[in-house]
């Protein structure tokens, strides 16, 4: 059974640091930049606490934590930005990502959100295919990061 719920403080401490390190690894891989140089440039971006606008959700499957989602809400604009959507590799390509995205859509709609944007690296073809099938449209491409910005009205 898949559950998507708000994180505890302990889970936030674990996943926020992982989110940052994963971002650095994926950015370096996609852009060809040096990982350590990139990390030193971005170290100030580690989410140490989350604001009222941050929605950190943990994803569990059969009572095991298997991933997380970080979305920043902007209800005054009826928009949100998905900073991180992560599932452990062994749980990918099983339909869980689609279900997580659909559940997250339900959750953020409860906050009055009508549009969400996310970014995805060009070489992440599996995620890009999933997002496209969910109705996300490419609205921008950053050549320096090899990264698309996608948008969905919900």
Residue, then its C-alpha position, 0 to 999 in steps of 0.5 A: x500500500x502506498x502512503x504519501x504523508x507529511x514528514x516528521x522533523x526527523x525525516x526532514x533532517x534525513x531527506x533534506x540533506x539527501x535532497x541537496x546531495x542528490x541535486x549536486x550529483x545529478x547537476x554535475x552529471x547532467x552539466x558536466x561540471x565538477x561535483x565538488x566545485x558545484x557543491x561549494x557554490x551551492x552549499x548555502x542552498x541546503x534546506x536546513x529548516x522548511x518555511x510555511x510554504x514548504x511541503x515535505x512529504x514522505x512516500x512509503x510503500x508497504x510500511x517502508x519509506x521509499x522516497x520523498x517529495x519537496x514542493x514549495x507552495x505559493x498560494x497567493x499566486x495559486x502556484x507551486x514548484x516541485x523542487x524534488x521528487x525522489x523514489x529509491x531505484x528499486x521502486x521505480x518503473x513499477x507505477x509508483x511514481x505515477x501514483x505519487x504524482x497523482x496523490x501529490x496533485x490531490x494534496x497541493x490542490x487542497x492548498x488552492x494550487x492550480x499550477x505546478x512547475x518542476x524541473x527535470x534533467x534532459x538525460x532523465x528520459x524515464x521521468x520526462x516520459x512519466x511527466x509528459x504522460x501526466x500532462x506536463x508541458x515543457x516551457x523552458x530549457x536551460x542549456x547550461x544545466x541541460x534541464x527542462x522546466x515543465x508545467x501542469x495546470x491541475 
